[in-house]
Amino acid sequence: MGIGSASRAQQQATQQAMIIQAVAAQQQADAQRAAEARARADQQAAQQQAQAALQQGQQQAVAAQQNLAQTQGRQALEEAQRRSEAALLQNQQAAREAIQSGTARSAQAIREGREGGVSALGDYYRQGVGYQQPYMTAGSEATNRLAQLFGAGGEYTQQPTLDQLQMDPGYAFRLQQGQQALQSTLGAAGLRGSGAALKAGTRYGQEAGSQEYQNAYARFMANRAAATQGLQNLSAGGLSAAGTATNLAGQTGVNTANLYNTAGQNLGSLYGTEGSNLANIYGTAGQNLASLYGGTGSNIANLLSGSANQLGNIYTGTGTNLGQAALTTGQGLASNAMTTGANLSAIQGGLGQALGQGFSNIGTIQGQQAMAPINALSSLAGQAAQAAAMYYGGGMGGALGAAAQRGSTYGSTPSFTGNASQASGYYPFGGQQVPYIRGY
């Protein structure tokens, strides 16, 4: 009885130590799993926060990029286009007004020059005609006089009368002088008043009259010819002056026509140049506006393309960062899981070694307990043999039966009870319930 109690006490102590080690190992494993769960939760929360931060940053970056590209950049480009367009139109208007103003001034100058030239030509013509006017007047009067003298019934178409010849101063003077000389001669000869004197005076008068008539006629006709020549000269001078005036009028007309023609050509060229300049201005303005619109469209397209590239970079960078965060979290979770697995493996290994040692100790104790009855029986058998030798009788059988009964009690094979899925249970051994813990 002393040996069995000690063995059972040792076995119970070993079992309690095994239970304590198992409970400690279980608590350590639970703590390890809880730490792993907290670490996993912390890493997942950190990953979620990182994802949320990355997504928020991505949204803010996308909003900022879109606002910058689609709103501010486009508005700036469109505002610059409006200002450039206004400047181009303003310059076009200013250039058009300058061309039109210059054309108007030039046209006015051409007209004024034309009118001034026409006025100068008029003055020149009037002055030239004024210079020729006396000759034309004299010529006109001389022509009119010649027409009167040589016209039908005109004076110069008739022979001179005796009265006209006698009006010749030379004729009357020479006749008077001849008669006086004749009277003086006759008086000196004492023939004054005689018939011879009368006859001589008559003959002298006839001879002198005939001679002087011829002389007077000749002088008269010479005077008429001279007068005619003078009138003809005046008429010719008037005709020449009229020709000069006519030429002057024709030249003035030609010059005036040339002035109007030249002024018209100059005005036509001026207006043509104005039209060409205005066309160039409008054409250049149109090209500049087209270039401006094209440049703005290209800049907007480049801006949107750059914005798309930036958005692509933002999304790519966010995806890369999210992937990196997920990879880092996965690596951390894997590392934690591996660490937890290693720790649990070490815990279970240590627990297994401890339980193995405990069961080994229990086996040793149980072996000792199993051998104790045998040893006791052997001892009892020896004692019984000795007692049989000393005492012969039925007492030997009772002693052997009691010893056999005790050996049967301590030497029975333990039988485990309980659910195999449970982590712990009890099994009967040596008349007691021994607790056990199922290995993991």
Buried (B, 14 or more C-beta within 10 A) or exposed (E): EEBBEBBBEBBBEBBEBBBEBBEBBBEBBEEBEEBBEEBBEEBEEBBEEBBEEBEEBBEEBBEEBBEBBBEEBBEEBEEBBEEBBEEBEEBBEEBBEEBEEBBEEBBEEBEEBBEEBBEEBEEBBEEBBEEBBEBBEBBBBBBEBBEEBEEEEEEBEEEBEEEBBBEBEEBBEBBEEBBEEBBEBBEEEEBBEEEEBEEBBEEBBEEBBEBBBEBBBEBBEEEBEEBBEEBBEBBBBBBBBBEBBEEBEEBBEEBBEEBBEBBEEBBEEBEEBBEEBBEEBEEBBEEBBEEBEEBBEEBBEEBBEBBEEBBEEBEEBBEEBBEEBEEBBEEBBEEBEEBBEEBBEEBBEBBEEBBEBBBEBBEBBBEBBBBBBEEBBEEBBEBBEEBBEEEEEEEBEEBBEEBBEBBEEBBEEEEEEEEEEEEEBBBEBBEEEBBBBBEB
